[in-house]
Amino acid sequence: MNTSLRERIPAPVLELARTLDREGERTWIVGGCIRDLLLGRTVSDWDLATSAKPQRVQKIFPRTIPTGIAHGTVTVMHRGIAYEVTTLRGEGAYSDGRRPDSVYFVDDIRDDLERRDFTVNAIAYDPNADVLVDPFEGRKDLDERVLRAVRDPVLRFREDGLRILRATRFVATLELALDRATEDAIPGALDVLAKVSRERMRDEWMKTMKAREPSIGFRLMRRLGVLGVVAPALAKTDEDAFERALVALDRASDPLVRHAALASSLGVGEDAARASESVFRELRYSNDERRTISDLLRFADVADRRTLGRPQARRHLRRVGRERIDGFLEFERARDDSVDGEATQAWARSVNEERDAGMIFEARELAMRGDEVADRVGRGPIVKETLERLLAYVDEDPSNNRHDLLLARIDAARGAPT
C-alpha cells in the first residue's frame, strides 16, 4: 500500500523530499494530503514536515518565502509551485482559543502529529523510506469511516474553537461519522468557538458547501448547538422549515445557491431577504455574495408562477436580472417539491422561451437611448420614469422594442402627434 502512495505523489514533491534527504534531513508528507491519498481523493495542496530548522530550509532551497517562519513554516518555490515546508514542532498553551502562545521544535514526527486535530489528519508518510507513520490509528478510522480527535477531544476543542467547525465540515465532506467521545466534547467548548473570527467561520461554511450532501454538516451544527454560535437566526428557525431547507441545500450545486437554500429556512420574500442579509453580513460575506443570496430569497416570493401571464413573467425576470437567471432557476429546482420537479421544469421552459424570444432586462437594451428620451421629455426624474414605462411596454411584447414604436409611445404619453 505504501509503495502505491509514492507512485501517486507528484514528482516535484518527491524531489523536495529527496533534496532534503541528501542534505541529511528527514522529510514527511503530512496531514490532509495523506488522508486524501488514502481515501483515493484528489489532492490539491501538499504539505511537508521536516527535521530541518527554518533557516536550514532557506539555505537548502534557492527560492523561499518566510511565510510563517516564527512557527517553523517556510514556503519553498519549486517548478513554479509553492509548497509549505514546516519544521517538526510542538505547541504551547492556547490562551486565545485559536492559536498557540508559542511553538517549539521537536525531533520526533510522532510528537508533531500529536498536536493535530483529528486522527485522520495525524498521518505522515516518508517517501524516501517508504514508511507510513500513523501513531493514532488514523488509517483505521478512515477504514471504519470515523472522525475522532487526537487523544483528549475536550482538550483539542478547548485549544482551538475552529476545530469544532472543522469537525462538522469533515463529517460532511469526508462522509465520516463523528466519534461519540469527540461529539460529546463539542457542546462544552462552544464558548471557545465564539472566540473564532467570523471570517474563519465563513471559510469553513464555504468548504462545507462543497460536500456531496452539505446537510450532514449543518444538521450536526444545529443538533450540537454550533449553529446557535455561528448564525443564531438560522438556529431559531422552525424544525420542519430547517429540514426542508436542508433538502433544497443538497439538491443545489452552486455554493451561493446552496447558501440561499440554507437561508430559505427563514422563508422567502423581502423579510427573509433582509434577515439573510444580516446573517451573512455578520459572517463577513462579500457585498456581492450577500446580494446574490438575499436576491434569490427575494425573487422566490411568487406563489405560483404557472398563473403568471407572459408580461408579468417578463417583469419578474427583469427583477432577477440576466446574469442571475440560471442561479435563480437552480434555486427554484432545489425548492421544488412537485413530482419530478414538474412545476419548475415548466417554469424553466417558459424562461428559456422568453430569453430565446429576445426579451430585454435593462433600459440600455431598449432600441432608444437614454439621451434620446431626455431630448424628448426633458431632464430629471421623468427620464427614469419614461424608461420604466418603455420597459413595461416591451414586457407586453418583446417585438415592441423598435425605435419607431418606442418613440410613438413617448409621444402618445405626452399627447403629441405621432
LOSEDO-212466 format. One line per field, with one value per residue (C-alpha): residue in one letter; x, z, y; residue number from 1. Coordinates in nm, 2 decimals, decimal comma, padded with zeros to 4 digits. Each point is the difference from the previous one (the first is absolute). Layout:
# residues N
res <- [a  ...] $
X <- [X  ...] $
Z <- [Z  ...] $
Y <- [Y  ...] $
n <- [NUM  ...] $
***
This chain:
# residues 418
res <- [m  n  t  s  l  r  e  r  i  p  a  p  v  l  e  l  a  r  t  l  d  r  e  g  e  r  t  w  i  v  g  g  c  i  r  d  l  l  l  g  r  t  v  s  d  w  d  l  a  t  s  a  k  p  q  r  v  q  k  i  f  p  r  t  i  p  t  g  i  a  h  g  t  v  t  v  m  h  r  g  i  a  y  e  v  t  t  l  r  g  e  g  a  y  s  d  g  r  r  p  d  s  v  y  f  v  d  d  i  r  d  d  l  e  r  r  d  f  t  v  n  a  i  a  y  d  p  n  a  d  v  l  v  d  p  f  e  g  r  k  d  l  d  e  r  v  l  r  a  v  r  d  p  v  l  r  f  r  e  d  g  l  r  i  l  r  a  t  r  f  v  a  t  l  e  l  a  l  d  r  a  t  e  d  a  i  p  g  a  l  d  v  l  a  k  v  s  r  e  r  m  r  d  e  w  m  k  t  m  k  a  r  e  p  s  i  g  f  r  l  m  r  r  l  g  v  l  g  v  v  a  p  a  l  a  k  t  d  e  d  a  f  e  r  a  l  v  a  l  d  r  a  s  d  p  l  v  r  h  a  a  l  a  s  s  l  g  v  g  e  d  a  a  r  a  s  e  s  v  f  r  e  l  r  y  s  n  d  e  r  r  t  i  s  d  l  l  r  f  a  d  v  a  d  r  r  t  l  g  r  p  q  a  r  r  h  l  r  r  v  g  r  e  r  i  d  g  f  l  e  f  e  r  a  r  d  d  s  v  d  g  e  a  t  q  a  w  a  r  s  v  n  e  e  r  d  a  g  m  i  f  e  a  r  e  l  a  m  r  g  d  e  v  a  d  r  v  g  r  g  p  i  v  k  e  t  l  e  r  l  l  a  y  v  d  e  d  p  s  n  n  r  h  d  l  l  l  a  r  i  d  a  a  r  g  a  p  t] $
X <- [00,00  00,28  00,17  -00,32  -00,01  00,34  -00,11  -00,29  00,21  00,11  00,36  00,07  -00,11  00,23  00,28  -00,03  00,01  00,31  00,18  -00,05  00,10  00,33  00,06  -00,04  -00,35  -00,31  -00,32  -00,36  -00,30  -00,27  -00,36  -00,29  00,19  00,08  -00,35  -00,14  00,25  -00,11  -00,36  00,07  -00,09  00,17  00,27  00,03  00,25  00,31  00,15  00,34  00,14  00,38  00,26  00,18  -00,03  -00,15  00,33  00,14  -00,29  00,07  00,37  -00,09  -00,25  00,08  -00,35  -00,18  -00,25  00,00  -00,38  -00,02  00,35  -00,08  -00,21  00,25  -00,16  00,20  -00,16  00,22  -00,05  00,07  -00,09  -00,22  -00,21  00,00  00,05  -00,02  00,29  -00,04  00,25  -00,12  -00,15  -00,20  -00,22  -00,05  -00,33  -00,29  -00,09  -00,23  -00,17  00,13  00,39  00,27  00,19  00,32  00,15  00,32  00,18  00,01  00,19  -00,26  -00,27  -00,24  00,03  -00,09  -00,31  -00,12  -00,08  -00,24  -00,38  -00,13  00,16  -00,08  00,22  00,27  00,16  00,34  00,18  00,37  00,04  00,38  -00,03  -00,35  -00,14  -00,34  00,00  -00,34  00,03  -00,37  -00,15  -00,14  00,01  -00,22  -00,24  -00,01  -00,08  -00,27  -00,13  00,04  00,12  00,18  00,20  00,37  00,02  -00,23  -00,28  -00,09  00,36  00,01  -00,32  00,09  00,34  -00,15  -00,37  00,02  00,05  -00,37  -00,09  00,27  -00,16  -00,34  00,16  00,20  -00,31  -00,17  00,28  00,18  -00,33  00,12  -00,20  00,10  00,15  -00,22  00,26  00,10  -00,36  -00,07  00,29  -00,14  -00,29  00,24  00,24  -00,25  00,13  00,34  -00,16  -00,16  00,36  00,07  -00,01  -00,30  00,22  00,13  -00,36  -00,09  00,29  -00,11  -00,36  00,12  00,20  -00,29  -00,21  00,23  -00,12  -00,22  -00,26  00,08  -00,32  00,19  00,23  -00,27  -00,24  00,28  00,07  -00,36  -00,02  00,32  -00,07  00,27  -00,25  -00,11  00,35  00,07  -00,34  -00,26  -00,28  00,02  00,02  -00,33  -00,20  -00,28  00,13  -00,22  00,11  00,36  -00,03  -00,17  00,29  00,25  -00,18  00,03  00,36  00,10  -00,18  00,18  00,36  00,12  00,15  -00,20  -00,32  00,07  00,03  -00,33  -00,16  00,13  -00,13  -00,34  -00,07  -00,07  -00,26  00,00  -00,09  00,11  00,01  00,20  00,24  00,07  00,05  00,23  00,20  00,05  00,12  00,26  00,12  00,08  00,20  00,20  -00,13  00,07  -00,25  -00,05  -00,04  -00,26  -00,19  -00,02  -00,12  -00,26  -00,12  -00,07  -00,22  -00,17  -00,07  -00,14  -00,31  -00,24  -00,27  -00,06  00,18  -00,23  -00,27  00,22  -00,07  00,28  00,04  00,00  00,26  00,22  -00,02  00,10  00,29  00,12  00,01  00,21  00,25  00,15  00,32  -00,19  -00,27  00,19  00,06  -00,36  -00,12  00,24  -00,14  -00,36  00,08  00,16  -00,31  -00,25  -00,19  -00,23  00,03  00,32  00,04  -00,28  -00,09  00,35  00,06  -00,30  00,12  00,35  -00,14  -00,19  00,31  00,21  -00,27  00,00  00,38  -00,01  -00,27  00,23  -00,15  00,20  00,11  00,13  -00,08  00,33  -00,14  -00,29  00,01  00,01  00,29  -00,05  00,13  -00,26  -00,27  00,13  -00,01  -00,36  -00,13  00,25  00,25  -00,04  -00,20  -00,24  00,27  00,01  -00,37  -00,04  00,26  -00,19  -00,32  00,18  00,14  -00,36  -00,11  00,26  -00,10  -00,34  00,17  00,37  -00,07  -00,09  00,36  00,03  00,12  -00,31  -00,24  00,18  00,00  -00,37  -00,06  00,18  -00,19  -00,33  00,06  00,09  -00,31  00,22  -00,10  00,16] $
Z <- [00,00  00,09  -00,34  -00,17  00,20  -00,13  -00,36  00,05  00,13  -00,26  -00,10  00,12  00,36  -00,01  -00,13  00,30  00,24  -00,18  00,01  00,38  00,04  -00,19  00,25  00,29  00,09  00,05  -00,18  00,02  -00,20  00,26  00,08  -00,23  -00,32  00,14  00,13  -00,35  -00,16  00,22  -00,08  -00,38  -00,02  -00,21  00,19  -00,07  00,27  00,11  00,35  00,11  00,35  00,05  00,26  -00,15  00,18  -00,20  -00,06  -00,12  -00,25  -00,13  -00,06  -00,18  -00,25  -00,22  00,00  00,33  00,17  00,38  00,02  00,35  00,11  00,36  00,01  -00,20  -00,35  -00,31  -00,34  -00,26  -00,36  -00,23  -00,36  00,03  00,28  00,37  00,26  00,38  00,18  00,37  00,27  00,24  00,29  00,32  00,13  00,33  00,16  -00,20  00,20  -00,27  -00,09  -00,36  -00,02  00,21  00,22  -00,10  -00,21  00,05  -00,23  00,06  -00,14  -00,03  -00,26  00,25  00,22  -00,29  -00,09  00,36  -00,02  -00,29  00,02  -00,13  -00,04  -00,37  -00,03  00,22  -00,25  -00,16  -00,29  -00,05  -00,38  00,02  00,24  -00,13  00,36  00,12  00,35  00,17  00,38  00,06  -00,24  -00,24  -00,28  00,20  00,06  -00,37  -00,07  00,27  -00,13  00,34  00,09  00,34  00,18  00,08  00,36  00,22  -00,20  00,27  00,00  -00,38  -00,03  00,29  -00,16  -00,32  -00,05  -00,38  00,03  00,09  -00,34  -00,17  00,16  -00,14  -00,34  -00,01  00,10  -00,31  -00,25  00,09  00,08  00,34  00,32  00,30  00,28  00,31  00,24  -00,26  -00,05  00,37  00,05  -00,24  00,20  00,29  -00,23  -00,17  00,20  -00,17  -00,34  00,07  00,01  -00,36  -00,26  -00,22  -00,30  00,10  00,06  -00,34  -00,15  00,17  -00,13  -00,35  00,02  00,15  -00,30  -00,23  00,16  -00,20  00,28  00,20  00,20  00,20  00,14  00,06  00,17  00,23  00,07  00,10  00,22  00,19  00,05  -00,24  -00,23  00,30  00,02  -00,37  -00,12  00,28  -00,24  -00,19  00,33  00,11  -00,31  00,01  -00,01  -00,30  -00,19  00,07  -00,12  -00,32  -00,05  00,04  -00,27  -00,23  00,10  -00,11  -00,33  -00,10  -00,11  -00,04  00,34  00,02  -00,10  00,27  00,25  -00,12  00,04  00,36  00,07  -00,14  00,34  00,08  -00,28  -00,33  -00,09  00,12  00,37  -00,05  -00,23  00,26  00,27  -00,23  -00,07  00,37  00,05  -00,27  00,07  00,35  -00,15  -00,22  -00,33  -00,28  -00,12  -00,33  00,18  00,24  -00,27  -00,21  00,30  00,11  -00,35  -00,06  00,31  -00,10  -00,36  00,11  00,16  -00,28  00,12  -00,33  -00,32  -00,21  00,05  -00,12  -00,34  -00,24  00,08  00,38  -00,05  -00,20  00,26  00,27  -00,21  -00,04  00,37  00,02  -00,26  -00,30  00,19  00,28  -00,18  -00,01  00,37  00,06  -00,19  00,19  00,32  -00,11  -00,11  00,34  00,18  -00,23  00,18  -00,29  -00,16  -00,21  00,04  -00,26  00,11  -00,03  -00,33  -00,14  00,14  -00,14  -00,35  00,02  00,11  -00,28  -00,26  00,12  -00,03  -00,34  -00,11  00,08  00,32  00,15  00,35  00,02  -00,13  -00,20  -00,21  -00,12  -00,36  00,11  00,19  00,33  -00,14  -00,28  00,26  00,19  -00,32  -00,04  00,36  00,17  00,27  00,36  00,16  -00,30  -00,21  00,24  00,02  -00,37  -00,04  00,25  -00,20  -00,32  00,17  00,12  -00,36  -00,13  00,28  -00,17  -00,32  -00,07  -00,37  00,13  00,05  -00,32  -00,02  -00,19  00,24  00,31  -00,14  -00,08  00,36  00,15  -00,22  00,07  00,37  -00,04  -00,22  -00,29  -00,36  -00,12] $
Y <- [00,00  00,24  -00,04  00,08  00,32  00,11  -00,07  00,24  00,29  00,26  00,00  00,35  -00,10  -00,30  00,21  00,24  -00,30  -00,15  00,33  00,03  -00,37  00,07  00,28  -00,24  00,11  -00,22  00,10  -00,12  00,09  00,07  00,08  00,03  -00,09  -00,34  -00,04  00,07  -00,23  -00,28  00,08  00,00  00,37  00,27  00,19  00,37  00,11  -00,18  00,07  -00,12  -00,04  -00,01  -00,04  00,30  00,33  00,29  00,17  -00,33  -00,04  00,35  -00,09  -00,33  00,14  00,30  00,15  00,03  00,23  00,03  -00,01  -00,14  -00,03  00,09  -00,32  -00,20  00,03  00,10  00,00  -00,16  00,09  -00,29  -00,03  00,30  -00,15  00,10  -00,27  00,05  -00,16  00,00  -00,10  -00,27  00,18  -00,01  00,27  00,19  00,10  00,16  00,30  00,15  -00,32  00,03  00,00  -00,14  00,26  -00,16  -00,28  -00,20  -00,23  -00,37  -00,29  -00,28  00,01  -00,16  00,30  00,22  -00,22  00,01  00,37  -00,05  00,01  -00,33  -00,34  -00,01  00,32  -00,14  -00,23  00,05  -00,17  -00,01  -00,04  -00,05  -00,30  -00,10  -00,01  00,11  00,14  -00,03  00,01  00,08  -00,26  00,26  -00,25  -00,24  00,29  00,07  -00,37  00,01  00,34  00,17  00,35  -00,01  00,27  -00,07  -00,11  00,22  00,16  00,24  00,14  00,00  00,22  00,23  00,06  00,12  00,08  -00,02  -00,37  -00,03  00,13  -00,21  -00,30  00,08  00,07  -00,32  -00,21  00,14  00,02  -00,32  -00,17  -00,13  -00,07  00,21  -00,21  00,01  00,14  00,26  00,10  00,02  00,24  00,26  00,16  00,08  00,19  00,23  00,29  -00,05  -00,02  00,34  00,15  -00,11  00,28  00,02  -00,01  -00,34  -00,12  00,11  -00,19  -00,32  00,05  00,05  -00,32  -00,19  00,11  -00,21  -00,32  -00,24  00,04  00,32  -00,06  -00,26  00,27  00,26  -00,25  -00,09  00,37  00,06  -00,31  00,08  00,37  00,11  00,18  00,21  00,14  00,05  00,11  00,04  00,10  -00,33  -00,20  00,15  -00,10  -00,26  -00,36  -00,09  00,31  -00,07  -00,36  00,12  00,24  -00,28  -00,20  00,30  00,05  -00,35  00,03  00,32  00,00  00,36  00,11  00,33  -00,17  -00,25  00,29  00,14  -00,35  -00,02  00,35  -00,09  -00,14  00,37  00,00  00,18  00,35  00,34  -00,07  -00,32  00,18  00,27  -00,26  -00,19  00,31  00,05  -00,36  00,01  00,35  -00,12  -00,29  00,25  -00,12  00,25  00,25  -00,19  -00,33  00,14  00,17  -00,32  -00,21  00,26  00,07  -00,37  00,00  00,33  -00,12  -00,33  00,17  -00,09  -00,25  -00,18  00,11  -00,22  00,27  00,28  00,15  00,06  00,37  -00,06  -00,28  00,23  00,27  -00,26  -00,12  00,36  00,04  -00,32  00,12  -00,17  -00,11  -00,16  -00,19  -00,33  00,01  00,10  -00,30  -00,22  00,14  -00,06  -00,36  -00,07  00,12  -00,17  -00,27  -00,09  -00,34  -00,02  00,37  00,05  00,35  00,14  -00,18  00,17  00,34  -00,06  -00,08  00,33  00,19  -00,14  00,08  00,36  00,02  -00,15  00,24  00,29  00,14  00,28  00,06  00,35  00,35  00,00  -00,28  00,21  00,10  00,36  00,16  00,18  00,33  -00,02  -00,05  00,31  00,20  -00,09  00,03  00,23  -00,06  -00,13  -00,28  -00,01  -00,17  -00,30  -00,01  00,00  -00,28  -00,21  00,05  -00,10  -00,31  -00,09  00,05  -00,24  -00,24  -00,02  -00,12  -00,02  00,09  00,35  00,07  00,21  00,36  00,12  -00,17  00,13  00,35  -00,02  -00,13  00,30  00,25  -00,17  00,04  00,37  00,05  00,10  -00,10  -00,33] $
n <- [1  2  3  4  5  6  7  8  9  10  11  12  13  14  15  16  17  18  19  20  21  22  23  24  25  26  27  28  29  30  31  32  33  34  35  36  37  38  39  40  41  42  43  44  45  46  47  48  49  50  51  52  53  54  55  56  57  58  59  60  61  62  63  64  65  66  67  68  69  70  71  72  73  74  75  76  77  78  79  80  81  82  83  84  85  86  87  88  89  90  91  92  93  94  95  96  97  98  99  100  101  102  103  104  105  106  107  108  109  110  111  112  113  114  115  116  117  118  119  120  121  122  123  124  125  126  127  128  129  130  131  132  133  134  135  136  137  138  139  140  141  142  143  144  145  146  147  148  149  150  151  152  153  154  155  156  157  158  159  160  161  162  163  164  165  166  167  168  169  170  171  172  173  174  175  176  177  178  179  180  181  182  183  184  185  186  187  188  189  190  191  192  193  194  195  196  197  198  199  200  201  202  203  204  205  206  207  208  209  210  211  212  213  214  215  216  217  218  219  220  221  222  223  224  225  226  227  228  229  230  231  232  233  234  235  236  237  238  239  240  241  242  243  244  245  246  247  248  249  250  251  252  253  254  255  256  257  258  259  260  261  262  263  264  265  266  267  268  269  270  271  272  273  274  275  276  277  278  279  280  281  282  283  284  285  286  287  288  289  290  291  292  293  294  295  296  297  298  299  300  301  302  303  304  305  306  307  308  309  310  311  312  313  314  315  316  317  318  319  320  321  322  323  324  325  326  327  328  329  330  331  332  333  334  335  336  337  338  339  340  341  342  343  344  345  346  347  348  349  350  351  352  353  354  355  356  357  358  359  360  361  362  363  364  365  366  367  368  369  370  371  372  373  374  375  376  377  378  379  380  381  382  383  384  385  386  387  388  389  390  391  392  393  394  395  396  397  398  399  400  401  402  403  404  405  406  407  408  409  410  411  412  413  414  415  416  417  418] $
***
